[in-house]
Amino acid sequence: MAKVYPQDQPSSSSSPYMTSKRETFTLWMKSLVYQTNGCTVYNTTGDIVYRVDNYEKKGSSEVHLMDLRGKVLFTIRRKKFLAFGGWEGYRCRSSHGSCVNEEKPWFRAKKCYKSMLMGDLACQVTVGYDKYWIVRLAGKAAFRIVNTDGDIVAEAKPKHSSSGVLLGDDVLTLVVEPQMDHSLIMALVIVYGLIRRRV
């Protein structure tokens, strides 16, 4: 496997997962670990930056979003008691070399259905006082994440090669707008993958 390097971090950023410019990633909705489900995320230079290795069935009740070195960033748990199904994302913090989930969820996501204003919604996400929606687009895999003002903060579309050949339903280009926490966006991508039973 190729060497894996962390993303460059701007010195002015308060988060190592946030940049002041638009970023593009490649999502491969597969795990690099043989016979597991998951997702692998590459940056523009082809280096792995995020991954999920799900050893259970697709759509399992708990998955972990990791960085390139295997450090857990988020634990995402399904909450079955919610009426339409939902997920909670717990940010991990390091404690004596191991990951400890924060007690309160960093975000909550609940499954949604069609909205006349927003289109074909997959889910609503609450992060503190902020709200986001994941909206399905035409085609099997395309989606976007929008904020309460309707601004697109991230968008995923099927990836094509430089010669225009579609690389498959499980390979996507993800564009993330500036000043967005990439780790949060990746966690929401995983929630969408869980909804569609692709992770």
N, C-alpha and C positions, 0 to 999 in steps of 0.2 A: 504494500500500500504506500502511496505517496506520503511524504512528510506533511504534517498538519501544523499550521501556524495560527496564532490568534489574530483577530482583526486588528488593524491599526486603531489606536484609541486617540482621539483628539484630546489635547490637554485641557481644553475648556469644558469638556463634557463632564456632567456630574455622574454619569453612569457609563461603565465600560461597554454597555450594549447600546449606546446611543451615539449617533453622529449628526453633524450639521448639514450633511448632504444626502441626497437620495441614494439608496443602496439597492442593488439587485442581487438576488440569490437564486440558485437552482434547487428546487425541491425534488427529491426522488422519494416517492412514497413507498420505499422499501428499506429494510434494515440491512446493514453490512454484515450482520451476524447470520450465519447460515440457519435456515429453517426457523426464523423468527419474523414477526411483523414489525413494522416501525416506519421510520422516516429518516432520511439523511439529507442534510442541508449543506450546500457548497457556496462559497463566495465567488466573486468574478474571476479569481485566479485559479479556481478549481480546488481550493483547500476546504476540508470539512470544517464547519464552524458549529453546527448543532446536530444532535442525533437523538433518536428514540429507538430503543431496542425492546420490543414487547415480546416476552417469552410465552405469553398466553394467547388466547384466541383474539382475533380482531375485535375491536370495540370492547376490550376488557375494562374492568372497573377501576383500574389504577395504572398509570404510566408515568414515566419520569423523563422530562426533557433535560438533556445533558449538553454541556459544551463540548468542544473538541477534545478535551482531556478526560472526559468522563465525569466531570463534576456536575452533580445534579443542580439544576437551576430552579425547576418547578416540579412539584408532584401534582398530578392532575387526577382527581378522584370523581367518579360518577356518584351522583346522589339520586338514588332510585325513589326516594319518598316524594320528590317533587312531581307535580301533576303531569307535566310533559317531559320529564327527565331533565337532568341538569348536571353540571360539573362545577367543581371548585378547584381553583389553582392555588397551591401553597408555595410561596417562594421559600427557597432553602437558604439557610445561612450556615456558615462554617462554624463549628464548635470543636476545638481540639482535633482538627483534622478530619472530622466527619460532618455530614450534612444533617442539619436538624430543621424540620419544617416549622415555620412560624405557626403560632397557635390559630390565628385568624386567617381565613383565605385572603389572598391578594386580589383574586377576582372570582366572580361567580358568573356562570353562563347558563342560560336556560333556552331550551329549544323553542323555536317560534315557527309560525306558518305564514302564509302570504299576507302582505300588507298592501293596501291600495297606494300608499305613499312611497314605500320603500321597495316594493317588488317582492321577489321570492326570498323571504328571510329564512336563514337557517337557524340563527340564534341571536339572543341579546346578551351582551356582556356588561357587567357592572364592575368597574375598577375604582374603588373609593367613591368619589362623587361623579366620576366620568362614566359615560355609557357609550358603547360601541355596538354595532350590528354587523353580523356576517351575512352577506347577501349573495345568493347563488346567481351566477351569470349563465348565459346560454352555453350549452355544451355540458359535458359530463363533469368536468373537474374545475372549471373556472369559478372564481369567487372574488369578492372584495370585502374589505373591512372599512366601515364608515363611522364617523363620529356623529354626535348629536346635531351638528350643523349640516350633515350630509356630505362633508368633505371626505374624500378617499384618503385613508392613511396607509393602506396596503392593498395590493391587487395581485392575484395569481391567475395566470393564463397558461394554456398548454405551450410547452417549449418546442421551438422549431430549430433545426440545424441551420448553419449559415447558408446552406443551399435551399432552405425552405421546407425540408422534410420534417414532418411531425415525429417527435421522438417517443410518442406513446402516451396513453392516458395517465400514466403514473409519473411523468416528468413534467414539472411546471416551472415557469419563471415567476418569481415573486419580487415585486417592486415595493419597497418600503420608503415612505416619505420621510423627510428630515425631522429630527427631534422626536422620533418615536423610539421607544425601547424595543430593540430587536428581540430580546428574550421574551417579552410579553407578546409581541406579534407571533413569534414562533409557537408559543404556548397556545394562542388562539387558533393557529393553523392546525395544531394537534387536536384541539377540541373539534374543529370542523372535520378532521379526519376520523375522529371517533364517532361523530354523528353519522358519517357516511360509511362507517365500518371499513375504513381503509388503513387504519393504524392498529 
